[in-house]
Amino acid sequence: MLPILSSIIMKLEKDIESNSFHRFIKEAYYAAYEQSKHFKGITYNNEIMAIKLSPQQKHVLELLAMGYKNTEIAEQTGLSLNTIRTHTKLAYQKLEVNNSLDAITRARQLGIIV
């Protein structure tokens, strides 16, 4: 939300005639910024703390990001399906997400995977 509002503000600063709308967007930006301090969002922890995944957890996330399913990851790595599920579950907990798409997005944001 903040990047979108910031982009709008930058564009509106060039347009002198939209002064009241510009003021409204700036107020919305500041309100969103203040709220972001109190609630965890997708970018929470981005600057605050580093999340450390084990090499296996990272590898499983990388394979998930490539589109492999748990059974295919188990076959490729030689690990059991339960072990793969355990690695993904622990990675989800560390990344504070509930599904693979969010885990991949979060891990990419944090630079854990490419």
PyMOL CGO cylinders between C-alpha atoms (Angstrom):
from pymol import cmd
from pymol.cgo import CYLINDER

trace = [
    CYLINDER, 0.00, 0.00, 0.00, 2.72, 2.46, 0.94, 0.3, 1, 1, 1, 1, 1, 1,
    CYLINDER, 2.72, 2.46, 0.94, 4.65, 2.11, -2.35, 0.3, 1, 1, 1, 1, 1, 1,
    CYLINDER, 4.65, 2.11, -2.35, 1.46, 2.69, -4.34, 0.3, 1, 1, 1, 1, 1, 1,
    CYLINDER, 1.46, 2.69, -4.34, 0.55, 5.81, -2.37, 0.3, 1, 1, 1, 1, 1, 1,
    CYLINDER, 0.55, 5.81, -2.37, 4.13, 7.05, -2.60, 0.3, 1, 1, 1, 1, 1, 1,
    CYLINDER, 4.13, 7.05, -2.60, 4.05, 6.65, -6.37, 0.3, 1, 1, 1, 1, 1, 1,
    CYLINDER, 4.05, 6.65, -6.37, 0.77, 8.57, -6.60, 0.3, 1, 1, 1, 1, 1, 1,
    CYLINDER, 0.77, 8.57, -6.60, 2.18, 11.37, -4.46, 0.3, 1, 1, 1, 1, 1, 1,
    CYLINDER, 2.18, 11.37, -4.46, 5.23, 11.69, -6.72, 0.3, 1, 1, 1, 1, 1, 1,
    CYLINDER, 5.23, 11.69, -6.72, 3.01, 11.95, -9.81, 0.3, 1, 1, 1, 1, 1, 1,
    CYLINDER, 3.01, 11.95, -9.81, 0.65, 14.43, -8.18, 0.3, 1, 1, 1, 1, 1, 1,
    CYLINDER, 0.65, 14.43, -8.18, 3.50, 16.72, -7.11, 0.3, 1, 1, 1, 1, 1, 1,
    CYLINDER, 3.50, 16.72, -7.11, 4.05, 17.43, -10.80, 0.3, 1, 1, 1, 1, 1, 1,
    CYLINDER, 4.05, 17.43, -10.80, 0.37, 18.39, -11.28, 0.3, 1, 1, 1, 1, 1, 1,
    CYLINDER, 0.37, 18.39, -11.28, -0.30, 21.75, -9.60, 0.3, 1, 1, 1, 1, 1, 1,
    CYLINDER, -0.30, 21.75, -9.60, -4.08, 21.71, -10.21, 0.3, 1, 1, 1, 1, 1, 1,
    CYLINDER, -4.08, 21.71, -10.21, -4.76, 18.63, -8.07, 0.3, 1, 1, 1, 1, 1, 1,
    CYLINDER, -4.76, 18.63, -8.07, -3.82, 20.26, -4.76, 0.3, 1, 1, 1, 1, 1, 1,
    CYLINDER, -3.82, 20.26, -4.76, -6.75, 18.99, -2.63, 0.3, 1, 1, 1, 1, 1, 1,
    CYLINDER, -6.75, 18.99, -2.63, -6.45, 15.45, -4.02, 0.3, 1, 1, 1, 1, 1, 1,
    CYLINDER, -6.45, 15.45, -4.02, -2.69, 15.58, -3.43, 0.3, 1, 1, 1, 1, 1, 1,
    CYLINDER, -2.69, 15.58, -3.43, -3.29, 16.56, 0.20, 0.3, 1, 1, 1, 1, 1, 1,
    CYLINDER, -3.29, 16.56, 0.20, -5.81, 13.69, 0.58, 0.3, 1, 1, 1, 1, 1, 1,
    CYLINDER, -5.81, 13.69, 0.58, -3.34, 11.12, -0.79, 0.3, 1, 1, 1, 1, 1, 1,
    CYLINDER, -3.34, 11.12, -0.79, -0.58, 12.42, 1.49, 0.3, 1, 1, 1, 1, 1, 1,
    CYLINDER, -0.58, 12.42, 1.49, -2.88, 12.07, 4.50, 0.3, 1, 1, 1, 1, 1, 1,
    CYLINDER, -2.88, 12.07, 4.50, -3.76, 8.53, 3.41, 0.3, 1, 1, 1, 1, 1, 1,
    CYLINDER, -3.76, 8.53, 3.41, -0.05, 7.75, 3.05, 0.3, 1, 1, 1, 1, 1, 1,
    CYLINDER, -0.05, 7.75, 3.05, 0.77, 9.02, 6.54, 0.3, 1, 1, 1, 1, 1, 1,
    CYLINDER, 0.77, 9.02, 6.54, -2.19, 7.14, 8.03, 0.3, 1, 1, 1, 1, 1, 1,
    CYLINDER, -2.19, 7.14, 8.03, -1.12, 3.92, 6.30, 0.3, 1, 1, 1, 1, 1, 1,
    CYLINDER, -1.12, 3.92, 6.30, 2.46, 4.46, 7.46, 0.3, 1, 1, 1, 1, 1, 1,
    CYLINDER, 2.46, 4.46, 7.46, 1.34, 4.90, 11.08, 0.3, 1, 1, 1, 1, 1, 1,
    CYLINDER, 1.34, 4.90, 11.08, -0.83, 1.78, 10.87, 0.3, 1, 1, 1, 1, 1, 1,
    CYLINDER, -0.83, 1.78, 10.87, 2.04, -0.22, 9.38, 0.3, 1, 1, 1, 1, 1, 1,
    CYLINDER, 2.04, -0.22, 9.38, 3.97, 0.32, 12.60, 0.3, 1, 1, 1, 1, 1, 1,
    CYLINDER, 3.97, 0.32, 12.60, 1.27, -1.49, 14.58, 0.3, 1, 1, 1, 1, 1, 1,
    CYLINDER, 1.27, -1.49, 14.58, 0.30, -4.38, 12.32, 0.3, 1, 1, 1, 1, 1, 1,
    CYLINDER, 0.30, -4.38, 12.32, 2.34, -7.12, 10.75, 0.3, 1, 1, 1, 1, 1, 1,
    CYLINDER, 2.34, -7.12, 10.75, 2.13, -7.14, 7.00, 0.3, 1, 1, 1, 1, 1, 1,
    CYLINDER, 2.13, -7.14, 7.00, 3.98, -8.89, 4.21, 0.3, 1, 1, 1, 1, 1, 1,
    CYLINDER, 3.98, -8.89, 4.21, 6.93, -6.53, 4.68, 0.3, 1, 1, 1, 1, 1, 1,
    CYLINDER, 6.93, -6.53, 4.68, 7.13, -6.80, 8.47, 0.3, 1, 1, 1, 1, 1, 1,
    CYLINDER, 7.13, -6.80, 8.47, 10.57, -8.02, 9.62, 0.3, 1, 1, 1, 1, 1, 1,
    CYLINDER, 10.57, -8.02, 9.62, 12.02, -7.04, 6.26, 0.3, 1, 1, 1, 1, 1, 1,
    CYLINDER, 12.02, -7.04, 6.26, 14.39, -4.62, 7.96, 0.3, 1, 1, 1, 1, 1, 1,
    CYLINDER, 14.39, -4.62, 7.96, 14.09, -5.71, 11.58, 0.3, 1, 1, 1, 1, 1, 1,
    CYLINDER, 14.09, -5.71, 11.58, 15.35, -9.26, 11.77, 0.3, 1, 1, 1, 1, 1, 1,
    CYLINDER, 15.35, -9.26, 11.77, 16.91, -11.90, 9.59, 0.3, 1, 1, 1, 1, 1, 1,
    CYLINDER, 16.91, -11.90, 9.59, 15.11, -15.20, 9.29, 0.3, 1, 1, 1, 1, 1, 1,
    CYLINDER, 15.11, -15.20, 9.29, 17.39, -18.21, 9.18, 0.3, 1, 1, 1, 1, 1, 1,
    CYLINDER, 17.39, -18.21, 9.18, 16.24, -21.37, 7.47, 0.3, 1, 1, 1, 1, 1, 1,
    CYLINDER, 16.24, -21.37, 7.47, 18.14, -24.62, 7.56, 0.3, 1, 1, 1, 1, 1, 1,
    CYLINDER, 18.14, -24.62, 7.56, 19.82, -25.64, 4.28, 0.3, 1, 1, 1, 1, 1, 1,
    CYLINDER, 19.82, -25.64, 4.28, 17.13, -28.33, 3.77, 0.3, 1, 1, 1, 1, 1, 1,
    CYLINDER, 17.13, -28.33, 3.77, 14.28, -25.88, 4.41, 0.3, 1, 1, 1, 1, 1, 1,
    CYLINDER, 14.28, -25.88, 4.41, 15.81, -23.43, 1.96, 0.3, 1, 1, 1, 1, 1, 1,
    CYLINDER, 15.81, -23.43, 1.96, 16.31, -26.18, -0.64, 0.3, 1, 1, 1, 1, 1, 1,
    CYLINDER, 16.31, -26.18, -0.64, 12.70, -27.34, -0.30, 0.3, 1, 1, 1, 1, 1, 1,
    CYLINDER, 12.70, -27.34, -0.30, 11.47, -23.74, -0.73, 0.3, 1, 1, 1, 1, 1, 1,
    CYLINDER, 11.47, -23.74, -0.73, 13.65, -23.34, -3.82, 0.3, 1, 1, 1, 1, 1, 1,
    CYLINDER, 13.65, -23.34, -3.82, 12.14, -26.50, -5.32, 0.3, 1, 1, 1, 1, 1, 1,
    CYLINDER, 12.14, -26.50, -5.32, 8.63, -25.30, -4.44, 0.3, 1, 1, 1, 1, 1, 1,
    CYLINDER, 8.63, -25.30, -4.44, 9.44, -22.01, -6.17, 0.3, 1, 1, 1, 1, 1, 1,
    CYLINDER, 9.44, -22.01, -6.17, 10.40, -23.99, -9.29, 0.3, 1, 1, 1, 1, 1, 1,
    CYLINDER, 10.40, -23.99, -9.29, 6.94, -25.55, -9.28, 0.3, 1, 1, 1, 1, 1, 1,
    CYLINDER, 6.94, -25.55, -9.28, 7.68, -28.97, -7.83, 0.3, 1, 1, 1, 1, 1, 1,
    CYLINDER, 7.68, -28.97, -7.83, 5.10, -30.65, -5.62, 0.3, 1, 1, 1, 1, 1, 1,
    CYLINDER, 5.10, -30.65, -5.62, 5.97, -32.30, -2.31, 0.3, 1, 1, 1, 1, 1, 1,
    CYLINDER, 5.97, -32.30, -2.31, 5.95, -35.81, -3.82, 0.3, 1, 1, 1, 1, 1, 1,
    CYLINDER, 5.95, -35.81, -3.82, 8.28, -34.70, -6.63, 0.3, 1, 1, 1, 1, 1, 1,
    CYLINDER, 8.28, -34.70, -6.63, 10.60, -33.04, -4.10, 0.3, 1, 1, 1, 1, 1, 1,
    CYLINDER, 10.60, -33.04, -4.10, 10.68, -36.26, -2.08, 0.3, 1, 1, 1, 1, 1, 1,
    CYLINDER, 10.68, -36.26, -2.08, 11.60, -38.25, -5.18, 0.3, 1, 1, 1, 1, 1, 1,
    CYLINDER, 11.60, -38.25, -5.18, 14.25, -35.76, -6.26, 0.3, 1, 1, 1, 1, 1, 1,
    CYLINDER, 14.25, -35.76, -6.26, 15.91, -35.41, -2.86, 0.3, 1, 1, 1, 1, 1, 1,
    CYLINDER, 15.91, -35.41, -2.86, 15.51, -38.97, -1.65, 0.3, 1, 1, 1, 1, 1, 1,
    CYLINDER, 15.51, -38.97, -1.65, 13.81, -37.76, 1.53, 0.3, 1, 1, 1, 1, 1, 1,
    CYLINDER, 13.81, -37.76, 1.53, 10.49, -39.12, 2.73, 0.3, 1, 1, 1, 1, 1, 1,
    CYLINDER, 10.49, -39.12, 2.73, 7.29, -37.21, 2.07, 0.3, 1, 1, 1, 1, 1, 1,
    CYLINDER, 7.29, -37.21, 2.07, 6.86, -36.67, 5.84, 0.3, 1, 1, 1, 1, 1, 1,
    CYLINDER, 6.86, -36.67, 5.84, 10.34, -35.15, 6.05, 0.3, 1, 1, 1, 1, 1, 1,
    CYLINDER, 10.34, -35.15, 6.05, 9.50, -32.77, 3.20, 0.3, 1, 1, 1, 1, 1, 1,
    CYLINDER, 9.50, -32.77, 3.20, 6.27, -31.79, 4.95, 0.3, 1, 1, 1, 1, 1, 1,
    CYLINDER, 6.27, -31.79, 4.95, 8.19, -31.17, 8.17, 0.3, 1, 1, 1, 1, 1, 1,
    CYLINDER, 8.19, -31.17, 8.17, 10.73, -28.94, 6.40, 0.3, 1, 1, 1, 1, 1, 1,
    CYLINDER, 10.73, -28.94, 6.40, 7.96, -26.92, 4.74, 0.3, 1, 1, 1, 1, 1, 1,
    CYLINDER, 7.96, -26.92, 4.74, 6.00, -26.64, 8.00, 0.3, 1, 1, 1, 1, 1, 1,
    CYLINDER, 6.00, -26.64, 8.00, 9.05, -25.35, 9.87, 0.3, 1, 1, 1, 1, 1, 1,
    CYLINDER, 9.05, -25.35, 9.87, 9.89, -22.92, 7.06, 0.3, 1, 1, 1, 1, 1, 1,
    CYLINDER, 9.89, -22.92, 7.06, 6.30, -21.61, 7.11, 0.3, 1, 1, 1, 1, 1, 1,
    CYLINDER, 6.30, -21.61, 7.11, 6.53, -21.06, 10.86, 0.3, 1, 1, 1, 1, 1, 1,
    CYLINDER, 6.53, -21.06, 10.86, 9.82, -19.18, 10.59, 0.3, 1, 1, 1, 1, 1, 1,
    CYLINDER, 9.82, -19.18, 10.59, 8.51, -17.05, 7.72, 0.3, 1, 1, 1, 1, 1, 1,
    CYLINDER, 8.51, -17.05, 7.72, 5.17, -16.52, 9.52, 0.3, 1, 1, 1, 1, 1, 1,
    CYLINDER, 5.17, -16.52, 9.52, 3.08, -17.71, 6.56, 0.3, 1, 1, 1, 1, 1, 1,
    CYLINDER, 3.08, -17.71, 6.56, 0.48, -20.42, 5.96, 0.3, 1, 1, 1, 1, 1, 1,
    CYLINDER, 0.48, -20.42, 5.96, 1.03, -21.59, 2.39, 0.3, 1, 1, 1, 1, 1, 1,
    CYLINDER, 1.03, -21.59, 2.39, 3.72, -22.16, -0.21, 0.3, 1, 1, 1, 1, 1, 1,
    CYLINDER, 3.72, -22.16, -0.21, 2.93, -19.10, -2.32, 0.3, 1, 1, 1, 1, 1, 1,
    CYLINDER, 2.93, -19.10, -2.32, 3.29, -16.77, 0.65, 0.3, 1, 1, 1, 1, 1, 1,
    CYLINDER, 3.29, -16.77, 0.65, 6.42, -18.62, 1.78, 0.3, 1, 1, 1, 1, 1, 1,
    CYLINDER, 6.42, -18.62, 1.78, 8.05, -18.24, -1.63, 0.3, 1, 1, 1, 1, 1, 1,
    CYLINDER, 8.05, -18.24, -1.63, 7.08, -14.56, -1.84, 0.3, 1, 1, 1, 1, 1, 1,
    CYLINDER, 7.08, -14.56, -1.84, 8.37, -13.85, 1.66, 0.3, 1, 1, 1, 1, 1, 1,
    CYLINDER, 8.37, -13.85, 1.66, 11.61, -15.80, 1.14, 0.3, 1, 1, 1, 1, 1, 1,
    CYLINDER, 11.61, -15.80, 1.14, 12.28, -13.89, -2.09, 0.3, 1, 1, 1, 1, 1, 1,
    CYLINDER, 12.28, -13.89, -2.09, 11.61, -10.56, -0.38, 0.3, 1, 1, 1, 1, 1, 1,
    CYLINDER, 11.61, -10.56, -0.38, 14.06, -11.43, 2.35, 0.3, 1, 1, 1, 1, 1, 1,
    CYLINDER, 14.06, -11.43, 2.35, 16.67, -12.63, -0.13, 0.3, 1, 1, 1, 1, 1, 1,
    CYLINDER, 16.67, -12.63, -0.13, 16.63, -16.18, 1.19, 0.3, 1, 1, 1, 1, 1, 1,
    CYLINDER, 16.63, -16.18, 1.19, 15.87, -17.61, -2.24, 0.3, 1, 1, 1, 1, 1, 1,
    CYLINDER, 15.87, -17.61, -2.24, 16.15, -16.16, -5.73, 0.3, 1, 1, 1, 1, 1, 1,
]
cmd.load_cgo(trace, "trace")
